[in-house]
Amino acid sequence: MKNMSNVDIFAICHELNDLLKDSRVDKAYQPTKDTVVVRFHVTGHGRVDVVFQAGVRMHKSQYPLENPKLPPSFPMLLRKYLKGATVREIRQYRFDRVVEILVSKEEDYTLVIELFDKGNIILLNQDRQIILPLKRKMWSERKIGSKEEYEYPPSRGINPLKFERQELEDIFLKSDSDLVRTLARSGLGGIYAQEIVLRSGMDKNTLTSDISPEELQKLFDIIEDVFQPLLENKFSPNIVSNGKEDVLPLELEIYNGKNKQNFETYNEAADEYFSEKVRSDIKGVQEDIWGKEVNKYAKRLKIQEDTLENFKQTIIDSTKKGDLLYAHYSEIEEILNVIHKAREKYSWMEISKTFKSARKKGLEEVKMVESLDKLGNLLLNIEDERILIDSKKPIPDNSEVYYEKGKKAKRKIKGVLIAIERTKKELDRVEQKKEIALERVLVPQKRVKKDLKWFEKLRWFLSSDGFLVIGGRDANTNEIAVKKHMENNDIYMHTDIHGAPSVIIKNEGIKPEEYEADTSQVSDISSDESSKIPESTIQEAAIFAASFSSAWSKGFSSYDVYWVHPDQVSKTPQSGEFVSKGAFIIRGSRNYVRGASVSIAVGIVDYLGPRIMAGPVEALKKHTDNYVVIKPGYTKKEAISREILKRIDKDKIMALDDIVRVLPSGKCDIVNNKVNRR
C-alpha cells in the first residue's frame, strides 16, 4: 500500500477544506494503533468521517472502521478538547506531507497530521504547545512530547506550485545521479519524476551534469505543465490498475492504456483505494485474533472427545477383563490357592521367583502368570489380555473391581456428552462471530444513502403468480411487517422454530410503489378475500418462510410452515401470557404446509427497476432469465456472494452488498455449477 505523496495531500486538503470549513467536530475514535477517525457534522450534509493513518493517508471515508470496546486515551483526549469545536481551515504546510486542521472552541487548537515516514497525529494548543501526540518521539533537532513546543520537520523538497528555474538548476548542480532519481529525490516522488521524463522524451538515465540549458528549460516547462491543474484546482481523480494499483488526483501519460476507474473527488478515490488495502490488513489481524479464540474451543472439544473415547474404551476393556476372570475361574483359583499356601512359608519375592522359574521350564499351570510384586499384586495374561488382580482377594472381588470401573466410566460419559454439546455450541457461536467480524471487514456497509423501496427494507420476493411476499429480517422488522403492512385480505405465515420471520402474502391488486398501509395494530376483522391467493403462491411463500428461518443455519433440508388469516394474529396476550418483541399469538386452527423445501434462488429481476431478488426457484424462474440456486452448506456468505454476483451480473450493475443483504443467515452452497436459465 502506497503512502500519500505531497500531490495527493494537496488535493485532499483542498477538497476537505471546501467540505469541512465551518463544520463542527463531533467524535473521535482509534480503530487501530496508528489510525484515528474524526467525525464532523456539516450543515446541510450531515455526518462526515475523516480517517487519519499516521504516515500513510488521510481522506473522507464512507467505510467506517470498527470502534474498539475500550477506547485508547488519545481519541478520548481529542473528544475532550475538540468536541463541538468549529473547523476554521484545513491546510497543507509548504506543499509538504504535513497537514494542519485549525479549529476554534473556547480556545484555538491545531490538529497536526504528519504523513512522512511512520507519521504522527499531534494536538496543539493556541500557543502551538503539544497537548498530546499519538506517538512520543525524540530526535536531536525535534522533540514530540507533551508540553513541548511543536517544530515543523526539516523541509523535504521543492514546491512545484511555487517553483523557479534557478531552483531546478541548483538541484541538478548538486546531484551526481541520473535524471529520474534526481527529480524523485527533489520531493516530486518517483511517479511524477517518471511522468516528467516521459513527457520530455529524454533518457531517464541521463546524468544531471550532462543536461544542457535548453533541456533544463524544457524540463522546467514540463514541470509547470504537469502541476498546472493543481493551481487551477482541476483534479482528475482515478484509480489505475497496472498489475499493481495506484490512486492519483491527476491524469498521467505514464498510465495511458491502463485500466482506470474515475471518481468525482479525490477523497472518494482514496477511500476506495486505501479502504480495500486496509481491510486486507485488518482481516489478517482479525483472523489471528479469532483463530486463537476458535482454537481454544477446538482444543477443548478435542480433549473432551478423546476423554469420551477413553471412557468408552474403559467400559469395553473393564467388562472384558471381568468376564475373562470368570471364564478362567478354575485356573486362576488354582494359582491363588498355590500362592496362599506358599505364603505360609515364603515371602512375596520368593514366590515370584518360583513362578518365574516354573514359567521358564514351560509348566502349563503357571503359563498365564506374568509377574507377582511384593504387595501381592498378580499380573495375568489371559487370551492376550493383561489383567492385574490382588492375589489376597477372591476372584469375584477382583472381577467386581473391573465391573465397577466400567460402571464409573459409564456414569461419567453422561457428563462428558453434556460438556461436549456445550463446547460445540460455544465453538459454533465463536465461529459465527468470527464469520460476521471478518464479513464486516471484507464487506463493510458503505454509508451511501440508497433509494430502497419500502419492501426492500424487509425480506421480499414476487411469486410466480405476481403476488408480493414480505417477511421480517429480525424482531423489529417482524413487528413492522405485521403491524404496518398486513391487511385483512392477506395471509400470515410462520414456522415453529426459534428465529423465524413473520411472512405476509400481500393480496392481489396491490402496487408496491403505491402501497402506503400504516395500520397501528393487527387487524381483527376476518375476511375471505385471502382465498383469492392461489395455492402455488402459498407453497412458494412457505419455502420462503422456511428458508429464511433458523432452519437454514441448522442445516435442515425441509421444514413445516403454517398459515392463518390476519384476524387470527394478535399481539394482545391473555392473563399470564407474555409476548416478546417480534412474536405474535396465533388463535384458532392453523393450515400447514408440510416439508417446505429449505433452498432458494437468487437473481436480478426487473421489478420497479433492476434489483436482486431471493426466493423460491419457481418465482425466480418466472421473473428472470438467469438465477443461481443455493442451499444450506459450508461456504461463507462473502465468498458465496462473490460467486453469485459473478454468475448473474454480467453487466456489473449490482454491488456485492446487494447480494449479501438478501441471503439467509448462515453458510450456503450453490446447488449446481451452472447458471439456471429459462
C-alpha positions as CSV (number, residue, x, y, z in Angstrom):
1,M,0.0,0.0,0.0
2,K,1.4,3.4,-1.1
3,N,1.9,6.4,1.2
4,M,0.2,9.6,0.1
5,S,2.5,11.9,-1.8
6,N,2.7,15.7,-1.5
7,V,0.5,16.0,-4.6
8,D,-2.1,13.6,-3.1
9,I,-2.2,15.6,0.1
10,F,-2.6,18.9,-1.8
11,A,-5.7,17.5,-3.5
12,I,-7.1,16.0,-0.2
13,C,-6.6,19.2,1.7
14,H,-8.2,21.4,-0.9
15,E,-11.4,19.2,-1.1
16,L,-11.6,18.7,2.7
17,N,-11.2,22.5,3.3
18,D,-14.1,23.2,0.9
19,L,-16.3,20.5,2.6
20,L,-15.4,20.9,6.3
21,K,-14.8,24.6,6.7
22,D,-17.3,25.9,9.4
23,S,-18.3,22.3,10.2
24,R,-18.5,21.1,13.8
25,V,-16.2,18.4,15.3
26,D,-18.2,15.6,16.7
27,K,-16.5,12.4,17.9
28,A,-13.1,10.7,17.6
29,Y,-12.1,7.1,17.9
30,Q,-9.0,5.0,17.3
31,P,-9.7,1.7,15.5
32,T,-6.0,0.7,15.2
33,K,-2.8,1.8,16.9
34,D,-1.8,4.3,14.1
35,T,-5.3,5.2,12.8
36,V,-7.7,7.9,14.2
37,V,-11.1,8.7,12.8
38,V,-12.7,12.1,13.5
39,R,-16.3,12.6,12.8
40,F,-17.6,16.0,11.7
41,H,-21.1,17.4,11.3
42,V,-21.5,19.5,8.2
43,T,-24.6,21.7,8.0
44,G,-26.9,20.6,5.2
45,H,-24.8,17.5,4.6
46,G,-24.7,15.6,7.9
47,R,-22.1,13.2,9.2
48,V,-18.6,13.1,7.6
49,D,-15.9,10.7,8.8
50,V,-12.3,11.5,8.1
51,V,-9.7,8.8,8.6
52,F,-6.1,9.7,9.5
53,Q,-3.5,7.0,9.4
54,A,-0.2,8.3,10.6
55,G,2.5,8.2,7.9
56,V,0.1,6.8,5.3
57,R,-3.2,8.6,4.4
58,M,-6.0,11.0,5.3
59,H,-9.3,11.2,3.5
60,K,-13.0,11.3,3.9
61,S,-14.3,7.7,4.3
62,Q,-17.7,6.0,3.8
63,Y,-16.3,2.7,5.1
64,P,-16.5,3.0,8.9
65,L,-13.9,1.0,10.8
66,E,-15.0,-0.9,13.9
67,N,-14.7,1.2,17.1
68,P,-12.8,-0.7,19.9
69,K,-14.8,-1.5,23.0
70,L,-12.1,0.1,25.2
71,P,-11.1,3.4,23.5
72,P,-7.4,4.4,24.0
73,S,-6.6,7.7,25.7
74,F,-5.7,9.7,22.6
75,P,-9.2,9.8,20.9
76,M,-10.7,10.4,24.4
77,L,-8.5,13.5,24.7
78,L,-9.4,14.7,21.3
79,R,-13.1,14.5,22.3
80,K,-12.4,16.4,25.5
81,Y,-10.7,19.3,23.7
82,L,-12.3,19.3,20.2
83,K,-15.9,18.0,20.5
84,G,-18.2,20.9,19.5
85,A,-15.3,22.9,18.0
86,T,-15.7,24.7,14.7
87,V,-13.3,24.0,11.8
88,R,-11.7,27.2,10.6
89,E,-9.2,25.8,8.0
90,I,-7.6,22.7,6.7
91,R,-4.2,23.4,5.0
92,Q,-1.0,21.7,3.8
93,Y,2.2,23.1,5.2
94,R,4.5,24.2,2.4
95,F,3.5,21.5,0.0
96,D,5.0,19.0,2.4
97,R,3.4,15.9,3.9
98,V,2.2,17.8,6.9
99,V,-1.5,18.8,7.3
100,E,-2.9,21.2,9.9
101,I,-6.6,21.3,10.9
102,L,-7.3,24.6,12.7
103,V,-10.4,24.6,15.0
104,S,-11.9,27.0,17.5
105,K,-13.8,26.4,20.7
106,E,-13.2,28.4,23.9
107,E,-9.6,28.4,22.6
108,D,-8.0,27.7,19.3
109,Y,-6.4,24.3,18.7
110,T,-4.5,22.7,15.8
111,L,-4.6,19.0,14.9
112,V,-1.3,18.2,13.0
113,I,-1.2,15.1,10.8
114,E,2.3,14.1,9.8
115,L,2.3,11.7,6.8
116,F,6.0,11.2,6.2
117,D,8.0,8.2,7.4
118,K,5.9,6.4,10.2
119,G,4.0,9.6,10.8
120,N,2.2,11.1,13.8
121,I,-1.0,12.9,14.9
122,I,-0.5,15.7,17.3
123,L,-2.8,18.1,19.1
124,L,-1.5,21.6,19.8
125,N,-2.9,24.4,21.9
126,Q,-3.2,28.0,20.8
127,D,0.4,28.6,21.7
128,R,1.5,25.7,19.5
129,Q,2.5,23.7,22.5
130,I,1.9,19.9,22.2
131,I,-1.1,18.8,24.4
132,L,-0.7,15.1,23.4
133,P,0.8,13.2,20.4
134,L,-0.3,9.9,19.2
135,K,3.3,8.7,19.4
136,R,6.0,10.2,21.5
137,K,9.3,10.7,19.5
138,M,12.6,12.3,20.2
139,W,15.3,13.4,17.7
140,S,18.3,15.6,18.2
141,E,16.5,18.5,16.4
142,R,12.9,17.7,17.3
143,K,11.0,16.5,20.4
144,I,7.4,15.3,20.1
145,G,6.0,15.0,23.6
146,S,3.5,16.6,25.9
147,K,4.2,20.3,26.7
148,E,7.0,20.5,24.1
149,E,6.9,23.4,21.6
150,Y,5.9,21.9,18.2
151,E,8.5,22.4,15.5
152,Y,8.0,21.5,11.8
153,P,10.2,18.9,10.3
154,P,13.0,20.0,8.0
155,S,11.9,20.9,4.5
156,R,11.7,17.8,2.3
157,G,11.8,19.1,-1.2
158,I,10.6,21.7,-3.7
159,N,7.1,23.1,-4.1
160,P,6.3,22.7,-7.8
161,L,3.5,25.3,-7.5
162,K,6.0,28.0,-6.4
163,F,8.9,26.9,-8.4
164,E,11.7,28.9,-10.0
165,R,14.0,27.8,-12.8
166,Q,17.0,28.6,-10.6
167,E,15.9,26.0,-8.0
168,L,15.9,23.3,-10.7
169,E,19.3,24.3,-11.9
170,D,20.6,24.2,-8.3
171,I,19.2,20.8,-7.7
172,F,20.9,19.5,-10.9
173,L,24.2,21.1,-10.0
174,K,24.2,19.4,-6.5
175,S,23.3,16.0,-7.9
176,D,25.6,13.3,-9.1
177,S,22.8,11.0,-10.0
178,D,20.7,10.4,-13.1
179,L,17.7,12.5,-14.2
180,V,14.8,10.5,-12.9
181,R,16.4,9.8,-9.5
182,T,17.3,13.4,-9.0
183,L,13.7,14.6,-9.8
184,A,12.3,11.9,-7.5
185,R,14.5,12.9,-4.6
186,S,13.7,16.6,-5.0
187,G,10.3,16.0,-3.5
188,L,8.4,15.2,-6.6
189,G,8.3,11.5,-6.0
190,G,9.0,8.6,-8.3
191,I,5.8,8.5,-10.3
192,Y,5.8,12.3,-11.1
193,A,9.5,12.1,-11.9
194,Q,8.9,9.4,-14.4
195,E,6.0,11.4,-15.9
196,I,8.1,14.5,-16.4
197,V,10.9,12.5,-18.1
198,L,8.4,10.7,-20.3
199,R,6.9,13.9,-21.5
200,S,10.4,15.3,-22.1
201,G,11.3,12.4,-24.3
202,M,14.7,12.3,-22.6
203,D,16.6,9.2,-21.4
204,K,15.8,8.7,-17.7
205,N,19.4,7.5,-17.2
206,T,20.9,10.8,-18.4
207,L,23.2,12.3,-15.7
208,T,22.1,15.7,-14.5
209,S,25.6,17.0,-15.1
210,D,25.0,16.4,-18.8
211,I,21.7,18.4,-19.0
212,S,22.0,21.3,-21.4
213,P,20.4,24.8,-20.7
214,E,17.8,24.1,-23.4
215,E,16.9,20.7,-21.8
216,L,16.8,22.3,-18.4
217,Q,14.3,24.9,-19.7
218,K,12.2,22.1,-21.3
219,L,12.1,20.2,-18.1
220,F,11.1,23.3,-16.1
221,D,8.2,24.0,-18.6
222,I,7.0,20.4,-18.3
223,I,7.0,20.5,-14.5
224,E,4.8,23.6,-14.7
225,D,2.5,21.9,-17.2
226,V,2.2,18.6,-15.1
227,F,1.2,20.5,-12.0
228,Q,-0.8,23.3,-13.6
229,P,-4.1,21.5,-12.8
230,L,-3.3,21.8,-9.1
231,L,-3.1,25.6,-9.4
232,E,-6.4,25.7,-11.1
233,N,-7.9,23.1,-8.7
234,K,-8.9,20.9,-11.7
235,F,-8.4,17.4,-10.4
236,S,-8.9,14.1,-12.4
237,P,-9.2,11.5,-9.6
238,N,-8.6,8.0,-10.7
239,I,-7.6,4.5,-9.6
240,V,-5.3,2.9,-12.1
241,S,-4.7,-0.9,-12.4
242,N,-1.3,-1.7,-13.6
243,G,-0.7,-5.1,-12.1
244,K,-0.2,-3.0,-9.0
245,E,-2.8,-0.4,-8.3
246,D,-2.3,3.3,-7.7
247,V,-4.6,6.2,-6.9
248,L,-3.9,9.7,-8.3
249,P,-5.5,13.1,-8.3
250,L,-4.2,13.9,-11.9
251,E,-4.2,12.1,-15.3
252,L,-0.7,10.9,-16.1
253,E,0.5,9.9,-19.5
254,I,2.7,7.2,-17.9
255,Y,-0.5,5.2,-17.3
256,N,-2.1,5.7,-20.7
257,G,-3.6,2.4,-21.9
258,K,-4.0,1.1,-18.4
259,N,-7.4,0.3,-16.8
260,K,-8.7,3.3,-14.9
261,Q,-11.7,4.0,-12.7
262,N,-12.6,7.6,-12.4
263,F,-14.2,9.4,-9.5
264,E,-15.8,12.8,-8.8
265,T,-13.4,13.6,-5.9
266,Y,-10.0,12.5,-4.9
267,N,-11.4,11.8,-1.4
268,E,-13.7,9.2,-2.9
269,A,-10.9,7.6,-5.0
270,A,-8.6,7.5,-2.0
271,D,-11.3,6.0,0.1
272,E,-11.9,3.1,-2.3
273,Y,-8.2,2.5,-2.8
274,F,-7.0,2.7,0.8
275,S,-10.1,1.1,2.4
276,E,-9.6,-2.0,0.3
277,K,-5.9,-2.3,1.3
278,V,-6.6,-1.6,5.0
279,R,-9.4,-4.2,5.1
280,S,-7.0,-6.8,3.9
281,D,-4.5,-5.9,6.7
282,I,-7.3,-5.8,9.3
283,K,-8.6,-9.1,8.1
284,G,-5.3,-10.7,8.8
285,V,-5.2,-9.3,12.3
286,Q,-8.8,-10.3,12.9
287,E,-8.2,-13.8,11.6
288,D,-5.3,-14.2,14.1
289,I,-7.4,-12.9,17.0
290,W,-10.4,-15.1,16.2
291,G,-8.3,-18.0,15.2
292,K,-6.9,-18.1,18.8
293,E,-10.4,-17.9,20.2
294,V,-11.7,-20.7,17.9
295,N,-8.6,-22.9,18.6
296,K,-9.3,-22.5,22.4
297,Y,-12.7,-24.2,22.0
298,A,-11.5,-26.6,19.3
299,K,-8.7,-27.9,21.6
300,R,-11.2,-28.2,24.5
301,L,-13.6,-30.1,22.2
302,K,-10.7,-32.4,21.2
303,I,-9.8,-33.2,24.8
304,Q,-13.4,-33.8,25.7
305,E,-13.9,-36.1,22.7
306,D,-10.7,-38.0,23.5
307,T,-11.9,-38.4,27.1
308,L,-15.3,-39.7,25.8
309,E,-13.5,-42.3,23.7
310,N,-11.3,-43.3,26.6
311,F,-14.3,-43.8,28.8
312,K,-16.0,-45.9,26.1
313,Q,-12.8,-48.0,25.8
314,T,-12.6,-48.3,29.5
315,I,-16.1,-49.8,29.6
316,I,-15.2,-52.3,26.9
317,D,-11.8,-53.2,28.4
318,S,-13.0,-53.4,32.0
319,T,-16.1,-55.5,31.1
320,K,-13.9,-57.8,29.1
321,K,-11.4,-58.3,31.9
322,G,-14.1,-59.0,34.5
323,D,-15.6,-61.6,32.1
324,L,-12.2,-63.2,31.4
325,L,-11.6,-63.7,35.2
326,Y,-14.9,-65.6,35.4
327,A,-14.2,-67.5,32.1
328,H,-10.9,-68.9,33.6
329,Y,-12.2,-69.1,37.1
330,S,-10.8,-72.6,38.0
331,E,-7.4,-72.0,36.5
332,I,-7.0,-68.7,38.4
333,E,-8.3,-70.2,41.6
334,E,-5.7,-72.9,41.5
335,I,-2.9,-70.3,41.1
336,L,-4.4,-68.3,44.0
337,N,-4.5,-71.4,46.2
338,V,-0.9,-72.2,45.4
339,I,0.0,-68.6,46.4
340,H,-2.0,-68.7,49.6
341,K,-0.3,-72.0,50.7
342,A,3.2,-70.7,49.8
343,R,2.6,-67.5,51.8
344,E,2.6,-69.6,55.0
345,K,6.4,-70.3,54.5
346,Y,7.7,-67.9,51.8
347,S,7.8,-64.1,51.1
348,W,6.2,-62.5,48.1
349,M,9.5,-62.1,46.3
350,E,10.4,-65.8,46.9
351,I,7.1,-66.9,45.4
352,S,7.6,-64.5,42.5
353,K,11.0,-66.2,41.7
354,T,9.4,-69.6,41.9
355,F,6.8,-68.5,39.3
356,K,9.5,-67.2,37.0
357,S,11.5,-70.4,37.3
358,A,8.4,-72.5,36.6
359,R,7.4,-70.4,33.6
360,K,10.9,-70.8,32.1
361,K,10.5,-74.6,32.4
362,G,7.3,-74.3,30.5
363,L,4.9,-75.6,33.2
364,E,1.4,-75.2,31.8
365,E,-0.1,-74.5,35.3
366,V,1.7,-71.1,35.5
367,K,1.6,-70.1,31.9
368,M,-0.8,-67.2,32.4
369,V,1.3,-65.7,35.3
370,E,3.4,-62.8,34.1
371,S,4.6,-61.4,37.4
372,L,3.9,-61.1,41.1
373,D,5.0,-58.0,43.1
374,K,6.0,-57.6,46.7
375,L,2.4,-56.4,47.6
376,G,0.8,-59.5,46.2
377,N,-0.5,-57.9,43.0
378,L,-0.7,-60.6,40.3
379,L,-0.4,-59.8,36.6
380,L,-2.1,-62.4,34.4
381,N,-2.1,-62.8,30.7
382,I,-5.4,-64.3,29.6
383,E,-6.1,-64.6,25.9
384,D,-3.6,-61.8,25.2
385,E,-5.3,-59.5,27.7
386,R,-3.1,-58.4,30.6
387,I,-5.1,-58.3,33.8
388,L,-3.9,-57.1,37.2
389,I,-5.6,-58.7,40.3
390,D,-5.0,-58.7,44.0
391,S,-3.9,-62.3,44.9
392,K,-5.1,-61.7,48.5
393,K,-8.7,-61.3,47.3
394,P,-11.1,-63.9,45.8
395,I,-11.9,-63.9,42.1
396,P,-15.4,-62.3,42.4
397,D,-13.9,-59.4,44.3
398,N,-11.3,-58.9,41.6
399,S,-13.9,-59.1,38.9
400,E,-16.1,-56.6,40.7
401,V,-13.2,-54.1,40.7
402,Y,-13.2,-54.1,36.8
403,Y,-17.0,-54.1,36.5
404,E,-17.2,-51.1,38.9
405,K,-14.5,-49.3,36.8
406,G,-16.7,-49.8,33.7
407,K,-19.8,-48.6,35.6
408,K,-17.9,-45.5,36.8
409,A,-16.8,-44.7,33.3
410,K,-20.4,-45.2,32.0
411,R,-21.7,-42.7,34.6
412,K,-19.0,-40.1,33.6
413,I,-20.0,-40.4,29.9
414,K,-23.2,-38.5,30.5
415,G,-21.3,-35.5,31.9
416,V,-18.8,-35.6,29.1
417,L,-21.6,-35.7,26.5
418,I,-23.2,-32.6,28.1
419,A,-19.8,-30.8,28.2
420,I,-19.2,-31.7,24.5
421,E,-22.5,-30.4,23.4
422,R,-21.9,-27.2,25.4
423,T,-18.4,-26.8,23.8
424,K,-19.8,-27.4,20.3
425,K,-22.4,-24.6,20.8
426,E,-19.7,-22.3,22.1
427,L,-17.4,-23.2,19.2
428,D,-20.3,-22.7,16.7
429,R,-21.1,-19.3,18.4
430,V,-17.4,-18.2,18.2
431,E,-17.1,-19.4,14.5
432,Q,-20.3,-17.4,13.6
433,K,-19.0,-14.3,15.4
434,K,-15.7,-14.8,13.6
435,E,-17.5,-15.0,10.2
436,I,-19.6,-11.9,11.0
437,A,-16.5,-10.0,12.1
438,L,-14.5,-10.9,9.0
439,E,-17.5,-10.2,6.8
440,R,-17.8,-6.7,8.3
441,V,-14.1,-6.2,7.4
442,L,-14.4,-7.6,3.9
443,V,-17.9,-6.4,3.0
444,P,-18.4,-3.2,5.1
445,Q,-21.7,-1.5,4.8
446,K,-20.7,1.6,2.8
447,R,-22.5,4.6,4.2
448,V,-24.2,5.6,1.0
449,K,-27.8,6.6,1.0
450,K,-29.6,4.2,-1.3
451,D,-33.1,4.7,-2.6
452,L,-34.7,1.5,-1.2
453,K,-38.3,0.7,-1.9
454,W,-40.3,0.1,1.3
455,F,-40.4,-3.7,0.8
456,E,-36.6,-3.9,0.3
457,K,-36.2,-2.9,3.9
458,L,-37.7,-6.3,4.7
459,R,-37.3,-9.8,3.2
460,W,-39.3,-10.0,0.0
461,F,-40.0,-11.8,-3.3
462,L,-42.5,-11.7,-6.1
463,S,-44.4,-15.0,-6.5
464,S,-44.7,-16.7,-9.9
465,D,-48.4,-15.6,-9.8
466,G,-47.4,-11.9,-9.3
467,F,-48.1,-11.6,-5.6
468,L,-45.7,-9.7,-3.4
469,V,-44.5,-11.7,-0.3
470,I,-42.7,-9.9,2.5
471,G,-41.0,-11.0,5.7
472,G,-39.2,-9.7,8.7
473,R,-35.4,-9.7,9.0
474,D,-35.4,-9.6,12.8
475,A,-37.7,-9.0,15.8
476,N,-38.1,-5.3,14.9
477,T,-38.9,-5.8,11.2
478,N,-41.3,-8.6,12.2
479,E,-43.3,-6.1,14.1
480,I,-43.2,-3.7,11.1
481,A,-44.2,-6.3,8.6
482,V,-47.3,-7.3,10.7
483,K,-48.4,-4.0,12.3
484,K,-47.7,-1.7,9.3
485,H,-48.0,-3.9,6.2
486,M,-50.5,-6.7,6.9
487,E,-54.1,-6.1,5.8
488,N,-57.4,-8.0,6.2
489,N,-57.1,-9.8,2.8
490,D,-53.5,-11.0,3.3
491,I,-52.2,-14.3,4.6
492,Y,-49.8,-14.6,7.6
493,M,-47.2,-17.4,7.5
494,H,-44.8,-18.6,10.2
495,T,-42.5,-21.5,11.1
496,D,-42.5,-23.1,14.6
497,I,-38.8,-22.7,15.1
498,H,-36.9,-20.1,17.1
499,G,-35.6,-17.4,14.8
500,A,-38.3,-17.4,12.1
501,P,-39.6,-14.5,10.2
502,S,-43.2,-13.3,10.1
503,V,-44.2,-13.7,6.4
504,I,-47.1,-11.9,4.7
505,I,-48.6,-12.7,1.3
506,K,-49.9,-9.4,0.0
507,N,-53.3,-9.9,-1.8
508,E,-53.7,-9.1,-5.5
509,G,-54.2,-5.7,-6.9
510,I,-51.5,-4.0,-4.7
511,K,-48.9,-1.9,-6.4
512,P,-45.8,-1.8,-4.2
513,E,-44.8,1.7,-5.2
514,E,-48.3,2.9,-4.2
515,Y,-48.8,0.8,-1.1
516,E,-48.8,3.0,2.0
517,A,-50.7,1.0,4.5
518,D,-50.0,2.1,8.1
519,T,-52.3,0.2,10.4
520,S,-51.4,0.8,14.1
521,Q,-52.3,-2.7,15.2
522,V,-53.0,-6.1,13.8
523,S,-56.4,-6.4,12.1
524,D,-59.1,-8.2,14.0
525,I,-61.6,-8.4,11.1
526,S,-61.7,-11.7,9.3
527,S,-62.2,-11.9,5.5
528,D,-62.4,-14.5,2.8
529,E,-60.6,-12.3,0.4
530,S,-57.4,-14.3,1.1
531,S,-58.9,-17.2,-0.7
532,K,-58.0,-15.4,-3.9
533,I,-54.4,-16.1,-3.3
534,P,-53.5,-19.3,-5.3
535,E,-52.1,-22.4,-3.8
536,S,-48.9,-22.1,-5.8
537,T,-48.1,-18.7,-4.2
538,I,-48.8,-20.2,-0.7
539,Q,-46.4,-23.1,-1.5
540,E,-43.7,-20.6,-2.6
541,A,-44.2,-18.4,0.5
542,A,-43.9,-21.5,2.7
543,I,-40.5,-22.2,1.1
544,F,-39.6,-18.6,1.7
545,A,-40.6,-18.7,5.3
546,A,-38.7,-22.0,6.0
547,S,-35.5,-20.8,4.1
548,F,-35.2,-17.5,6.0
549,S,-35.7,-19.2,9.4
550,S,-33.0,-20.7,11.6
551,A,-33.8,-24.0,9.8
552,W,-31.2,-22.7,7.2
553,S,-28.3,-22.3,9.7
554,K,-29.2,-25.6,11.4
555,G,-28.8,-27.3,8.0
556,F,-32.3,-28.7,7.6
557,S,-33.4,-29.6,4.1
558,S,-37.1,-29.0,4.8
559,Y,-39.4,-27.7,7.5
560,D,-43.1,-27.4,8.2
561,V,-44.8,-24.0,7.8
562,Y,-48.3,-22.9,8.8
563,W,-50.6,-20.1,7.5
564,V,-53.5,-18.3,9.1
565,H,-55.8,-15.3,8.3
566,P,-54.9,-11.8,9.7
567,D,-57.7,-11.9,12.3
568,Q,-56.0,-14.9,13.9
569,V,-52.8,-12.9,14.6
570,S,-52.7,-10.9,17.8
571,K,-50.3,-9.0,20.0
572,T,-52.6,-9.0,22.9
573,P,-51.8,-11.7,25.5
574,Q,-54.2,-13.4,27.8
575,S,-53.7,-13.2,31.5
576,G,-50.4,-14.7,32.4
577,E,-49.0,-14.7,28.8
578,F,-46.0,-12.8,27.6
579,V,-45.3,-11.9,24.0
580,S,-41.7,-10.9,23.2
581,K,-40.9,-8.3,20.5
582,G,-41.3,-9.7,17.0
583,A,-43.5,-12.6,18.2
584,F,-47.3,-12.9,17.9
585,I,-50.1,-15.0,19.4
586,I,-52.0,-17.2,16.9
587,R,-55.6,-18.1,17.8
588,G,-57.7,-20.7,16.1
589,S,-56.7,-23.5,13.7
590,R,-53.6,-23.4,11.5
591,N,-53.2,-24.6,7.9
592,Y,-49.9,-26.5,7.5
593,V,-47.6,-26.8,4.5
594,R,-45.6,-29.9,5.4
595,G,-42.0,-30.3,4.4
596,A,-41.4,-26.9,2.7
597,S,-38.0,-27.0,1.0
598,V,-35.2,-25.1,2.6
599,S,-33.5,-23.7,-0.5
600,I,-33.8,-20.5,-2.6
601,A,-32.7,-19.0,-5.9
602,V,-31.0,-15.6,-6.3
603,G,-31.2,-13.5,-9.5
604,I,-31.7,-10.0,-10.9
605,V,-35.3,-9.1,-11.6
606,D,-36.9,-6.1,-13.3
607,Y,-39.4,-5.0,-10.6
608,L,-39.7,-1.3,-10.4
609,G,-36.2,-1.2,-11.8
610,P,-33.4,-3.8,-11.6
611,R,-32.9,-5.3,-8.2
612,I,-31.7,-8.5,-6.5
613,M,-34.4,-11.0,-5.6
614,A,-34.0,-14.1,-3.4
615,G,-36.9,-16.5,-3.2
616,P,-38.3,-19.9,-4.3
617,V,-36.9,-21.3,-7.5
618,E,-40.3,-21.2,-9.3
619,A,-40.6,-17.5,-8.5
620,L,-37.1,-16.7,-9.9
621,K,-37.7,-18.9,-12.9
622,K,-40.8,-16.8,-13.8
623,H,-39.2,-13.3,-13.4
624,T,-35.6,-13.6,-14.6
625,D,-33.5,-15.1,-17.4
626,N,-30.9,-16.5,-15.1
627,Y,-30.5,-17.3,-11.4
628,V,-28.4,-19.4,-9.0
629,V,-29.9,-21.9,-6.7
630,I,-28.4,-22.2,-3.2
631,K,-29.0,-24.4,-0.1
632,P,-27.6,-24.6,3.4
633,G,-23.9,-25.5,3.2
634,Y,-20.4,-24.7,4.2
635,T,-19.3,-21.6,2.2
636,K,-19.0,-18.3,3.9
637,K,-21.5,-15.6,2.9
638,E,-18.9,-13.2,1.5
639,A,-17.4,-15.9,-0.7
640,I,-20.7,-17.2,-2.0
641,S,-21.9,-13.7,-2.7
642,R,-18.9,-13.0,-4.9
643,E,-19.6,-16.2,-6.8
644,I,-23.3,-15.4,-7.2
645,L,-22.6,-11.8,-8.3
646,K,-20.1,-13.1,-10.9
647,R,-22.6,-15.5,-12.4
648,I,-25.8,-13.4,-12.5
649,D,-24.5,-9.9,-13.0
650,K,-22.6,-9.8,-16.3
651,D,-23.3,-6.1,-16.8
652,K,-22.0,-5.2,-13.3
653,I,-24.9,-3.1,-12.2
654,M,-25.1,-4.5,-8.7
655,A,-22.8,-4.4,-5.7
656,L,-21.6,-7.2,-3.5
657,D,-23.6,-5.8,-0.6
658,D,-26.8,-6.2,-2.6
659,I,-26.2,-10.0,-2.7
660,V,-25.1,-10.2,0.9
661,R,-28.2,-8.4,2.0
662,V,-30.7,-10.9,0.5
663,L,-29.0,-14.1,1.6
664,P,-30.3,-16.2,4.5
665,S,-28.4,-16.1,7.8
666,G,-25.7,-18.9,7.7
667,K,-23.4,-20.5,5.3
668,C,-24.5,-21.6,1.8
669,D,-23.5,-23.8,-1.1
670,I,-24.5,-23.4,-4.8
671,V,-26.7,-26.4,-5.8
672,N,-25.0,-26.8,-9.2
673,N,-22.2,-25.4,-11.2
674,K,-24.3,-23.7,-13.9
675,V,-26.5,-20.7,-14.0
676,N,-30.1,-21.8,-14.5
677,R,-31.8,-20.4,-17.5
678,R,-35.4,-20.3,-18.6
